[in-house]
Amino acid sequence: MPQRPAPEREFSMRFTSTPRGARLARRLVSHRLDDWGHPYTTPSNETLTLITAELTANAVRHGHVPGRDFHVQLTLVENTFRIEVTDTRVEKRPPASPPATDSLSESGRGLLLVAALADDWGVSTRRTAPGKTVWAELHVRTKGHPLTQRVAPEPTDLDLLLATASLLRDGLGSRPEDASHGGRRQ
């Protein structure tokens, strides 16, 4: 078996096999990507967050075993992100290729999304315990180290709110001429 290079970055955690656990996993993956230099609104963060949402929802819906958690692992190796979601259900394996769905069906499109968004994806059997791992990989192009791309942090909603409050407190935003036109300047 070929050896993989050591991950440059790695995040790994177990979650309760509930919709709340799936939601938390999705949020933590998005947050971790932001910490690693891939801000929330970048295509890589949004794509990996969506893939994570689909894989964790499937783990909860199809891989749930009462009393057992699912596991999420996110790694970055040589500009390739790999997300792995492991559950303990052996008999419910996803198909090798996403099945066609009925256009009227309200579900069944998760793996179609994963296949469309990921550069590669698959299913493997757990080696150390019962269950399976569904994984997806996404190749990203970065210029230099991801963290060097961020020069200054973007202002948050709180920063903007505090700046606006400061202007209003100092009287700069409440001049009489502004009020005569419904708060708008001409």
C-alpha positions as a printed Julia matrix, in Angstrom:
186×3 Matrix{Float64}:
   0.0    0.0     0.0
   1.49   3.39   -0.97
   2.37   5.69    1.88
   0.75   9.09    2.11
   2.68  12.2     3.08
   2.08  13.52    6.59
  -0.79  16.02    6.78
   0.11  19.7     6.89
  -3.1   20.36    8.84
  -5.49  18.0    10.59
  -8.78  18.24   12.47
 -10.49  15.21   13.96
 -13.49  14.84   16.27
 -16.34  12.51   17.23
 -19.93  13.74   17.17
 -23.24  12.38   18.41
 -25.15  10.65   15.67
 -27.94  13.24   15.65
 -28.92  16.12   13.37
 -27.41  18.45   15.97
 -24.1   16.53   15.8
 -24.1   16.79   12.0
 -24.75  20.54   12.18
 -21.95  21.01   14.71
 -19.54  18.99   12.56
 -20.34  21.15    9.52
 -19.82  24.36   11.5
 -16.55  23.23   13.06
 -15.14  22.16    9.69
 -16.03  25.57    8.23
 -14.48  27.31   11.24
 -11.32  25.2    11.03
 -10.95  26.0     7.32
 -11.25  29.69    8.15
  -8.52  29.28   10.79
  -6.32  27.58    8.18
  -6.51  30.56    5.83
  -9.58  29.66    3.75
 -12.16  32.27    4.82
 -15.85  31.43    5.11
 -16.83  32.96    1.76
 -14.11  31.33   -0.34
 -15.09  28.58   -2.78
 -12.93  26.01   -0.97
 -14.59  26.7     2.41
 -18.11  26.75    0.99
 -17.56  23.6    -1.07
 -15.99  21.6     1.76
 -18.67  22.79    4.17
 -21.39  21.59    1.79
 -19.66  18.23    1.26
 -19.31  17.86    5.03
 -23.0   18.68    5.49
 -24.02  15.96    3.03
 -21.67  13.3     4.41
 -22.57  13.94    8.04
 -26.3   14.02    7.25
 -25.9   10.63    5.56
 -23.98   9.3     8.57
 -26.83  10.35   10.85
 -29.62   9.16    8.56
 -28.16   5.95    7.11
 -25.21   5.08    9.36
 -26.78   5.61   12.78
 -26.35   2.86   15.35
 -27.97   3.68   18.72
 -25.34   4.69   21.27
 -22.6    5.11   18.66
 -21.06   8.36   17.41
 -19.73   9.26   13.99
 -16.23  10.58   13.4
 -15.07  13.44   11.15
 -11.52  13.96   10.01
 -10.35  16.85    7.85
  -6.8   16.88    6.53
  -4.78  19.08    4.21
  -1.95  17.41    2.29
  -0.18  19.07   -0.63
  -3.08  21.43   -1.54
  -5.66  18.65   -1.26
  -8.33  18.67    1.42
  -9.72  15.3     2.44
 -12.87  15.02    4.52
 -13.7   11.63    6.01
 -16.91  10.74    7.83
 -16.89   7.39    9.61
 -19.91   5.62   11.1
 -20.37   2.18   12.66
 -23.1    0.78   10.39
 -21.71  -2.07    8.3
 -24.69  -3.19    6.23
 -25.62   0.22    4.76
 -22.92   1.16    2.25
 -23.45   3.91   -0.3
 -23.32   2.8    -3.92
 -20.07   3.15   -5.87
 -21.72   5.79   -8.05
 -24.65   7.99   -7.01
 -27.97   6.57   -8.16
 -30.32   8.53  -10.39
 -33.16  10.02   -8.37
 -36.78  10.61   -9.18
 -37.33  14.28   -9.98
 -40.23  14.36   -7.51
 -38.24  12.81   -4.68
 -37.46  15.08   -1.72
 -34.22  13.31   -0.84
 -31.49  11.16   -2.33
 -29.35  13.82   -3.95
 -26.58  14.11   -1.34
 -24.09  11.82   -3.04
 -24.87  13.44   -6.4
 -23.8   16.75   -4.85
 -20.67  15.21   -3.34
 -19.75  13.62   -6.69
 -20.32  16.92   -8.51
 -18.38  19.08   -6.02
 -15.49  16.82   -5.03
 -12.49  16.01   -7.21
 -12.69  12.43   -5.93
 -14.79  10.51   -3.41
 -15.34   6.95   -2.25
 -16.18   4.51    0.5
 -13.8    2.31    2.47
 -14.29  -0.26    5.19
 -13.04   0.57    8.67
  -9.99  -1.51    9.51
 -10.14  -1.48   13.29
 -13.88  -1.69   13.98
 -17.2   -2.32   12.27
 -18.37   0.42    9.94
 -17.34   2.44    6.95
 -15.71   5.7     5.99
 -17.1    7.9     3.25
 -14.49  10.36    2.03
 -14.15  13.17   -0.46
 -11.17  15.14   -1.72
 -10.96  18.68   -3.04
  -7.84  20.12   -4.67
  -7.21  23.8    -3.93
  -4.8   26.18   -5.58
  -3.02  28.52   -3.23
  -0.28  31.06   -3.8
   2.27  30.55   -1.07
   1.22  29.63    2.43
  -2.56  29.99    2.93
  -2.16  32.13    6.03
   0.06  34.69    4.28
  -2.79  35.65    1.95
  -4.68  37.35    4.78
  -3.26  40.84    5.22
  -5.82  42.26    7.62
  -8.91  40.71    9.15
 -12.22  41.64    7.57
 -14.48  43.74    9.8
 -17.12  41.72   11.58
 -20.75  42.72   12.05
 -19.84  43.64   15.64
 -17.03  45.94   14.44
 -19.41  47.69   12.04
 -22.08  48.0    14.72
 -19.59  49.51   17.19
 -18.33  51.98   14.56
 -21.9   53.02   13.72
 -22.75  53.42   17.41
 -19.64  55.55   17.88
 -20.65  57.83   15.0
 -24.17  58.21   16.35
 -22.9   58.89   19.88
 -20.57  61.61   18.57
 -23.46  63.23   16.71
 -22.0   62.74   13.23
 -24.88  60.65   11.96
 -27.77  62.68   13.33
 -27.61  66.07   11.66
 -30.91  67.94   11.16
 -30.43  68.14    7.37
 -30.38  64.3     7.23
 -33.77  64.04    8.92
 -35.53  66.37    6.45
 -35.14  63.84    3.65
 -36.01  60.71    5.57
 -32.42  60.13    6.68
 -31.1   60.35    3.09
 -28.78  63.0     1.7
 -29.39  64.63   -1.65
